[in-house]
Amino acid sequence: MKRLENLFGGKDPEVSLFEKKLSSMSAGTRERRLNELCSLAFGHYEELPRKYRKFVYLYLRHNRACYVDYLVSRSVLGKFRYSLHNPELLLPVLHVLENADRRGRISYAHLASLLLLIFDYPYVLGTLKQYLSRIPEAELLQDFLELVAEIRIQGEKSRL
């Protein structure tokens, strides 16, 4: 916490100021500072002063890759991720389900970050976000309906 306070030099913590400070650091120092931030966020969040809790929330929402990388590689959560049998099938289905009757925009960064925390995808956040945002709607719906039909047919065969 002291390093974070020192980094801001007594000023209120702000995402833009933190980004500016990070940009002037070496890659190794930057990585250590981000890991320290995540350590505070996931180990001491309730103990942080209110303004630092707000900053941590805003920064991690701004840089979702930071917390995904930290939780997957530096915590036990990475060991609990589920390996999908057909990961390429889940994304189009999820895209169809999330876009059905939606009134607002989907946060593909948020969706991608949660998928990476839950499932053992071989992607980085930016790649998965980009993939989710570019799935063509018409092809998706057709693929989804074909998949449902195939599952139903196979299910009926197994009952016979």
C-alpha positions as CSV (number, residue, x, y, z in Angstrom):
1,M,0.0,0.0,0.0
2,K,2.8,2.4,0.8
3,R,4.4,1.9,-2.6
4,L,1.0,2.8,-4.2
5,E,0.6,5.9,-2.0
6,N,4.2,6.9,-2.8
7,L,3.6,6.5,-6.5
8,F,0.8,9.1,-6.3
9,G,2.8,11.4,-4.1
10,G,-0.1,12.3,-1.9
11,K,-2.5,13.0,-4.7
12,D,-5.8,11.1,-5.1
13,P,-5.2,7.9,-7.1
14,E,-6.4,8.1,-10.7
15,V,-6.2,5.6,-13.6
16,S,-4.7,8.1,-16.0
17,L,-2.0,9.2,-13.5
18,F,-1.2,5.5,-12.8
19,E,-1.0,4.7,-16.5
20,K,1.4,7.7,-16.9
21,K,3.6,6.5,-14.1
22,L,3.6,2.9,-15.4
23,S,4.6,4.1,-18.9
24,S,7.8,5.6,-17.5
25,M,8.9,2.3,-15.8
26,S,10.9,-0.5,-17.1
27,A,8.9,-3.6,-18.2
28,G,10.0,-5.5,-15.1
29,T,9.1,-2.7,-12.7
30,R,5.8,-2.2,-14.4
31,E,4.9,-5.9,-14.1
32,R,5.8,-5.8,-10.3
33,R,3.6,-2.7,-9.7
34,L,0.7,-4.3,-11.5
35,N,1.1,-7.6,-9.5
36,E,1.3,-5.5,-6.3
37,L,-1.9,-3.8,-7.3
38,C,-3.6,-7.1,-8.0
39,S,-2.3,-8.5,-4.7
40,L,-3.9,-5.5,-2.9
41,A,-7.1,-5.9,-4.9
42,F,-7.6,-9.6,-4.3
43,G,-6.0,-9.9,-0.9
44,H,-6.6,-6.7,1.0
45,Y,-9.5,-4.9,-0.8
46,E,-11.6,-4.5,2.3
47,E,-8.7,-2.9,4.2
48,L,-8.0,-0.3,1.5
49,P,-9.2,3.3,2.1
50,R,-12.3,4.1,0.1
51,K,-10.5,6.2,-2.5
52,Y,-8.0,3.4,-3.2
53,R,-10.8,0.8,-3.5
54,K,-12.5,3.0,-6.1
55,F,-9.1,3.4,-7.9
56,V,-8.5,-0.4,-7.8
57,Y,-11.9,-1.1,-9.2
58,L,-11.6,1.5,-12.0
59,Y,-8.1,0.5,-13.0
60,L,-8.9,-3.3,-13.1
61,R,-12.0,-2.5,-15.1
62,H,-9.8,-0.4,-17.5
63,N,-7.1,-3.1,-17.7
64,R,-9.0,-6.4,-17.5
65,A,-6.0,-8.3,-18.8
66,C,-4.1,-7.3,-15.7
67,Y,-6.4,-9.1,-13.3
68,V,-7.0,-12.1,-15.6
69,D,-3.3,-12.7,-16.0
70,Y,-2.8,-12.3,-12.2
71,L,-5.6,-14.6,-11.2
72,V,-4.8,-17.3,-13.8
73,S,-1.0,-17.3,-13.3
74,R,-0.4,-16.1,-9.8
75,S,-3.3,-17.6,-7.8
76,V,-4.9,-21.0,-7.3
77,L,-7.9,-19.9,-9.5
78,G,-5.9,-20.8,-12.6
79,K,-5.8,-24.5,-11.4
80,F,-9.7,-24.6,-11.3
81,R,-10.4,-23.5,-14.9
82,Y,-12.5,-25.9,-16.9
83,S,-11.1,-27.4,-20.1
84,L,-13.9,-27.5,-22.6
85,H,-14.2,-30.5,-25.0
86,N,-15.2,-28.2,-27.9
87,P,-14.3,-24.6,-26.9
88,E,-14.9,-23.3,-30.4
89,L,-18.6,-24.3,-30.1
90,L,-19.2,-22.3,-26.9
91,L,-18.3,-18.9,-28.3
92,P,-20.9,-18.8,-31.1
93,V,-23.6,-20.2,-28.8
94,L,-22.7,-17.7,-26.1
95,H,-22.7,-14.9,-28.6
96,V,-26.2,-15.8,-29.8
97,L,-27.5,-16.1,-26.3
98,E,-26.0,-12.8,-25.1
99,N,-27.3,-10.9,-28.1
100,A,-30.9,-12.2,-28.0
101,D,-33.3,-9.5,-26.9
102,R,-30.4,-7.3,-25.7
103,R,-31.2,-3.6,-25.5
104,G,-27.7,-2.3,-24.9
105,R,-24.2,-3.1,-26.1
106,I,-22.3,-6.1,-24.9
107,S,-19.0,-5.5,-23.2
108,Y,-16.9,-8.0,-25.1
109,A,-13.9,-7.2,-22.9
110,H,-15.9,-8.1,-19.8
111,L,-17.3,-11.3,-21.3
112,A,-13.9,-12.4,-22.6
113,S,-12.2,-11.7,-19.3
114,L,-14.8,-13.9,-17.5
115,L,-14.5,-16.7,-20.0
116,L,-10.7,-16.7,-19.5
117,L,-11.1,-16.9,-15.8
118,I,-13.6,-19.8,-16.0
119,F,-12.4,-21.8,-19.0
120,D,-8.9,-22.8,-20.1
121,Y,-8.9,-21.0,-23.5
122,P,-5.6,-20.8,-25.4
123,Y,-6.2,-17.0,-26.1
124,V,-5.2,-13.7,-24.5
125,L,-7.9,-11.3,-23.6
126,G,-7.5,-9.0,-26.7
127,T,-7.7,-12.0,-29.1
128,L,-10.8,-13.5,-27.4
129,K,-12.5,-10.1,-27.2
130,Q,-11.9,-9.4,-30.9
131,Y,-13.1,-12.9,-31.8
132,L,-16.4,-12.5,-29.8
133,S,-17.1,-9.1,-31.3
134,R,-16.6,-10.3,-34.9
135,I,-18.8,-13.4,-35.0
136,P,-21.3,-12.9,-37.9
137,E,-24.9,-13.1,-36.6
138,A,-26.5,-15.0,-39.5
139,E,-23.8,-17.7,-39.5
140,L,-24.0,-18.0,-35.8
141,L,-27.7,-18.6,-35.7
142,Q,-27.5,-21.2,-38.5
143,D,-24.6,-23.0,-36.8
144,F,-26.4,-22.9,-33.4
145,L,-29.6,-24.4,-34.9
146,E,-27.6,-27.1,-36.7
147,L,-25.9,-28.0,-33.5
148,V,-29.1,-28.2,-31.6
149,A,-30.6,-30.4,-34.4
150,E,-27.5,-32.7,-34.3
151,I,-27.7,-33.1,-30.5
152,R,-31.4,-33.9,-30.7
153,I,-30.9,-36.5,-33.4
154,Q,-28.0,-38.1,-31.5
155,G,-30.1,-38.0,-28.3
156,E,-33.0,-39.8,-30.0
157,K,-30.6,-42.5,-31.4
158,S,-29.2,-43.2,-28.0
159,R,-32.7,-43.8,-26.5
160,L,-33.5,-46.4,-29.1
